[in-house]
């Protein structure tokens, strides 16, 4: 890892990627799931978005605090390097929780042992494990950095642990988790295809095609997993370029694209925009009409029709 690596000229692009994805877009998605009852975000998906929000804030900490001053540089670097060491493992474990939930949801309940696990315990494990991983990695890195503060340096964007061997533990963990995620995604794809073939064979007279929406969203998830694995592999390699350090900044934006393009999220914001247009037009003076009581709101009707479309198979991507 080169000592003289300076990425300060990429500050604008770096902040734009992290802020747009992790500090603007993903909070909007999470709040949409909390406010609108028709938006069905599983807790693992909301938790995944929250971990990337935390991830993006940690990655911006050095720039946000104005740590170019010598008096703050060392303290901020130690804090950020320690927290960044646990941020990526936290996010990938949250992603593993989504895929595990999708895999269990695609199984027949009588064929999985997880159906006997109490729901509250199941959610506690799924939602709490990422933060436990974050705590373990951050405390471990913080202990190491406090004993060897000279091992921390800044690349102009954020602070990193300079010692090569110590810096490989977190990327190795992330790469291993991403391999598991990709393997589970492959299993889910095969199982979904087999179930679709079974249904098609049971009803040969009915024209059936795979859900394009589901295939698109699941394809995005697989592509996102590949990009995340590539980011971990680049850190494990000896070739250190600008791409190695900029690619992680795109991951929160990728999470926004994957889960922000859900039909229910888009429908919710479509209804909000149409509702504002309707309220602004209705604020104008209108003549009373005897037909008002019999005319339905076209915006609400469209949303209700979209909500009446049969749901996708139980793969919460």
C-alpha positions as CSV (number, residue, x, y, z in Angstrom):
1,X,0.0,0.0,0.0
2,X,1.7,3.1,-1.1
3,X,2.5,5.7,1.5
4,X,2.2,8.7,-0.9
5,X,-1.2,7.9,-2.2
6,X,-3.2,11.1,-2.3
7,X,-6.8,11.1,-3.5
8,X,-7.8,14.6,-2.3
9,X,-8.5,15.6,-5.9
10,X,-11.4,13.1,-5.9
11,X,-13.1,14.7,-2.9
12,X,-16.1,16.1,-4.8
13,X,-16.9,12.8,-6.6
14,X,-16.3,10.8,-3.4
15,X,-18.7,13.0,-1.3
16,X,-21.3,13.1,-4.1
17,X,-21.5,9.3,-4.3
18,X,-21.7,8.8,-0.5
19,X,-24.1,11.6,0.2
20,X,-26.5,10.9,-2.7
21,X,-26.7,7.2,-1.9
22,X,-26.1,6.8,1.8
23,X,-27.2,10.1,3.4
24,X,-30.1,11.2,1.1
25,X,-31.5,8.3,-0.9
26,X,-31.4,5.5,1.6
27,X,-32.9,7.5,4.5
28,X,-35.7,8.4,2.1
29,X,-36.3,4.7,1.4
30,X,-36.3,3.8,5.1
31,X,-38.7,6.6,6.0
32,X,-41.0,5.7,3.1
33,X,-41.2,2.1,4.6
34,X,-42.0,3.5,8.0
35,X,-44.5,6.1,6.9
36,X,-46.5,4.3,4.1
37,X,-48.2,1.2,5.2
38,X,-48.5,0.0,1.6
39,X,-44.7,-0.1,1.3
40,X,-43.7,-3.5,2.6
41,X,-40.0,-3.4,3.5
42,X,-39.0,-6.4,5.5
43,X,-37.0,-5.5,8.7
44,X,-33.8,-7.1,7.2
45,X,-34.1,-4.8,4.2
46,X,-34.6,-1.7,6.4
47,X,-31.7,-2.8,8.5
48,X,-29.5,-3.3,5.5
49,X,-30.3,0.3,4.4
50,X,-29.5,1.6,7.9
51,X,-26.1,-0.1,7.9
52,X,-25.1,1.6,4.6
53,X,-26.3,4.9,6.0
54,X,-23.9,4.4,9.0
55,X,-21.2,3.2,6.5
56,X,-21.5,6.4,4.4
57,X,-21.3,8.7,7.5
58,X,-18.2,6.9,8.8
59,X,-16.6,7.2,5.4
60,X,-17.2,11.0,5.4
61,X,-16.1,11.5,9.0
62,X,-12.5,12.7,8.1
63,X,-13.8,15.3,5.6
64,X,-16.8,16.4,7.7
65,X,-14.6,17.2,10.7
66,X,-12.1,19.3,8.8
67,X,-9.3,17.0,9.9
68,X,-6.8,18.7,7.7
69,X,-5.7,20.5,10.9
70,X,-2.7,18.9,12.6
71,X,-4.3,19.0,16.0
72,X,-7.3,16.9,14.9
73,X,-5.7,14.6,12.3
74,X,-4.4,11.9,14.5
75,X,-7.5,11.6,16.8
76,X,-9.9,11.7,13.9
77,X,-7.8,9.2,11.9
78,X,-7.7,6.7,14.8
79,X,-11.5,6.9,15.3
80,X,-12.3,6.7,11.6
81,X,-9.9,4.0,10.8
82,X,-11.2,1.9,13.7
83,X,-14.9,2.4,12.7
84,X,-14.2,1.9,9.0
85,X,-12.6,-1.4,9.8
86,X,-16.0,-2.6,11.1
87,X,-18.3,-0.7,8.7
88,X,-17.9,-2.9,5.7
89,X,-18.2,-6.2,7.6
90,X,-21.4,-4.8,9.2
91,X,-23.0,-4.0,5.9
92,X,-22.1,-7.3,4.2
93,X,-23.5,-9.3,7.2
94,X,-26.7,-7.3,6.9
95,X,-26.8,-8.3,3.2
96,X,-26.3,-11.9,4.2
97,X,-29.3,-11.6,6.5
98,X,-31.5,-10.5,3.5
99,X,-30.4,-13.4,1.4
100,X,-30.8,-15.9,4.3
101,X,-34.4,-14.6,4.8
102,X,-35.0,-14.8,1.0
103,X,-33.7,-18.4,1.0
104,X,-35.9,-19.5,4.0
105,X,-38.9,-17.8,2.5
106,X,-38.4,-19.7,-0.7
107,X,-38.5,-23.0,1.1
108,X,-41.5,-25.0,2.2
109,X,-42.0,-24.4,5.9
110,X,-42.1,-28.1,6.7
111,X,-38.7,-28.6,5.2
112,X,-36.7,-25.9,7.2
113,X,-35.7,-26.0,10.8
114,X,-35.9,-22.2,11.0
115,X,-39.7,-22.3,11.1
116,X,-39.4,-23.6,14.6
117,X,-37.4,-20.6,15.7
118,X,-39.5,-17.9,17.5
119,X,-40.0,-14.9,15.3
120,X,-38.7,-12.4,17.8
121,X,-35.5,-14.4,18.3
122,X,-35.1,-14.8,14.6
123,X,-35.4,-11.0,14.0
124,X,-33.1,-10.2,16.9
125,X,-30.4,-12.5,15.5
126,X,-30.9,-11.2,11.9
127,X,-31.0,-7.6,12.9
128,X,-28.5,-7.5,15.7
129,X,-25.6,-9.6,14.2
130,X,-24.4,-6.9,11.8
131,X,-23.9,-4.4,14.7
132,X,-22.2,-7.1,16.8
133,X,-19.8,-7.7,13.9
134,X,-19.3,-3.9,13.7
135,X,-18.5,-3.7,17.4
136,X,-16.0,-6.6,17.4
137,X,-14.1,-5.4,14.3
138,X,-14.1,-1.8,15.4
139,X,-12.9,-2.5,18.9
140,X,-10.3,-4.9,17.7
141,X,-9.0,-2.3,15.2
142,X,-9.1,0.4,17.7
143,X,-7.1,-1.6,20.2
144,X,-4.5,-2.3,17.5
145,X,-4.3,1.3,16.3
146,X,-4.0,2.7,19.8
147,X,-0.9,0.5,20.4
148,X,0.5,1.5,17.0
149,X,-0.8,4.9,16.0
150,X,1.9,5.2,13.3
151,X,0.0,2.5,11.4
152,X,-2.8,5.0,10.5
153,X,-2.5,7.3,7.6
154,X,-4.8,9.4,5.4
155,X,-5.2,9.1,1.6
156,X,-6.9,12.5,1.3
157,X,-10.4,11.1,1.6
158,X,-10.4,8.9,4.7
159,X,-8.0,7.3,7.1
160,X,-6.8,3.7,6.7
161,X,-4.7,1.2,8.5
162,X,-1.4,1.2,6.7
163,X,0.1,-2.2,7.8
164,X,-0.8,-4.6,5.0
165,X,-1.4,-7.7,7.1
166,X,-3.6,-6.0,9.6
167,X,-5.6,-4.4,6.9
168,X,-6.4,-7.7,5.2
169,X,-8.6,-9.2,7.9
170,X,-11.7,-7.1,7.2
171,X,-11.6,-7.4,3.4
172,X,-11.0,-11.2,3.7
173,X,-14.0,-11.5,6.0
174,X,-16.1,-9.4,3.5
175,X,-15.0,-11.5,0.6
176,X,-15.9,-14.8,2.3
177,X,-19.3,-13.5,3.2
178,X,-19.9,-12.3,-0.3
179,X,-19.0,-15.7,-1.7
180,X,-21.6,-17.2,0.6
181,X,-24.2,-14.6,-0.5
182,X,-23.5,-15.3,-4.2
183,X,-23.8,-19.1,-3.6
184,X,-27.2,-18.6,-1.8
185,X,-28.4,-16.3,-4.6
186,X,-27.5,-19.1,-7.1
187,X,-29.4,-21.6,-5.0
188,X,-32.4,-19.3,-4.8
189,X,-32.3,-18.8,-8.6
190,X,-32.3,-22.6,-9.3
191,X,-35.1,-23.2,-6.8
192,X,-37.3,-20.4,-8.2
193,X,-36.8,-21.8,-11.7
194,X,-37.7,-25.3,-10.6
195,X,-40.8,-24.0,-8.8
196,X,-41.8,-22.0,-11.9
197,X,-41.4,-25.1,-14.1
198,X,-43.5,-27.2,-11.7
199,X,-46.3,-24.6,-11.7
200,X,-46.2,-24.4,-15.5
201,X,-46.4,-28.2,-15.8
202,X,-49.3,-28.3,-13.4
203,X,-51.3,-25.8,-15.5
204,X,-50.2,-26.4,-19.1
205,X,-53.1,-24.6,-20.7
206,X,-52.3,-21.3,-18.9
207,X,-49.7,-19.1,-20.5
208,X,-47.1,-18.3,-17.9
209,X,-43.9,-16.3,-18.0
210,X,-41.4,-15.4,-15.3
211,X,-42.0,-12.1,-13.5
212,X,-39.9,-9.5,-15.3
213,X,-40.0,-7.3,-12.2
214,X,-38.7,-10.0,-10.0
215,X,-36.0,-11.1,-12.4
216,X,-34.9,-7.5,-12.8
217,X,-34.7,-6.8,-9.1
218,X,-33.0,-10.1,-8.3
219,X,-30.6,-9.6,-11.2
220,X,-29.7,-6.2,-9.6
221,X,-29.0,-7.9,-6.3
222,X,-26.7,-10.4,-7.9
223,X,-24.9,-7.7,-9.8
224,X,-24.6,-5.6,-6.6
225,X,-23.1,-8.7,-4.8
226,X,-20.5,-9.1,-7.6
227,X,-19.5,-5.4,-7.4
228,X,-19.2,-5.7,-3.6
229,X,-17.0,-8.9,-3.9
230,X,-14.9,-7.1,-6.5
231,X,-14.3,-4.2,-4.1
232,X,-13.1,-6.7,-1.4
233,X,-10.8,-8.5,-3.9
234,X,-9.2,-5.2,-5.0
235,X,-8.4,-4.5,-1.3
236,X,-6.9,-7.9,-1.0
237,X,-4.7,-7.5,-4.1
238,X,-1.4,-5.7,-4.2
239,X,-2.5,-3.4,-7.0
240,X,-3.7,-0.2,-5.3
241,X,-5.3,2.3,-7.6
242,X,-7.9,5.1,-7.3
243,X,-10.6,2.6,-8.3
244,X,-9.7,0.5,-5.2
245,X,-10.6,3.3,-2.9
246,X,-13.4,4.9,-4.9
247,X,-15.4,1.7,-5.6
248,X,-16.5,1.3,-1.9
249,X,-18.1,4.8,-2.1
250,X,-20.4,3.6,-4.8
251,X,-21.9,0.8,-2.7
252,X,-24.5,2.9,-0.8
253,X,-25.7,4.3,-4.1
254,X,-25.9,0.7,-5.4
255,X,-28.0,-0.3,-2.5
256,X,-30.3,2.7,-3.2
257,X,-30.7,1.5,-6.8
258,X,-31.5,-2.0,-5.8
259,X,-34.2,-1.2,-3.1
260,X,-35.3,2.2,-4.3
261,X,-36.6,0.8,-7.6
262,X,-39.1,-1.4,-5.8
263,X,-42.6,-1.1,-7.3
264,X,-44.2,-0.2,-4.0
265,X,-41.6,2.5,-3.2
266,X,-42.0,4.0,-6.6
267,X,-45.8,3.8,-6.3
268,X,-45.7,5.6,-2.9
269,X,-43.7,8.5,-4.2
270,X,-45.8,8.6,-7.4
271,X,-48.9,9.0,-5.2
272,X,-47.2,11.7,-3.2
273,X,-46.3,13.7,-6.3
274,X,-49.7,13.3,-7.8
275,X,-51.3,14.2,-4.4
276,X,-49.3,17.5,-4.4
277,X,-50.5,18.3,-7.9
278,X,-54.1,17.5,-7.0
279,X,-53.9,19.6,-3.8
280,X,-52.4,22.6,-5.6
281,X,-55.1,22.4,-8.3
282,X,-57.9,21.9,-5.8
283,X,-56.9,25.0,-3.9
284,X,-58.2,27.1,-6.8
285,X,-61.8,28.3,-6.6
286,X,-64.2,25.7,-8.0
287,X,-67.9,25.9,-8.7
288,X,-70.1,23.4,-6.7
289,X,-71.2,20.4,-8.7
290,X,-73.8,17.8,-7.9
291,X,-71.5,15.2,-9.5
292,X,-68.6,15.6,-7.1
293,X,-69.9,12.9,-4.8
294,X,-70.0,10.3,-7.5
295,X,-66.5,11.0,-9.0
296,X,-63.6,9.1,-7.5
297,X,-60.1,10.4,-7.2
298,X,-58.2,9.2,-10.2
299,X,-54.9,9.2,-8.3
300,X,-56.1,7.0,-5.6
301,X,-57.7,4.7,-8.1
302,X,-54.4,4.2,-9.9
303,X,-52.6,3.5,-6.7
304,X,-55.3,1.0,-5.6
305,X,-55.1,-0.7,-8.9
306,X,-51.4,-1.0,-8.7
307,X,-51.7,-2.4,-5.2
308,X,-54.3,-5.0,-6.4
309,X,-51.7,-6.6,-8.8
310,X,-50.8,-10.0,-7.4
311,X,-47.6,-10.0,-5.4
312,X,-44.3,-11.5,-6.4
313,X,-43.1,-14.9,-5.1
314,X,-41.8,-14.9,-1.6
315,X,-38.3,-13.6,-2.5
316,X,-38.0,-10.2,-0.7
317,X,-35.5,-8.5,-3.0
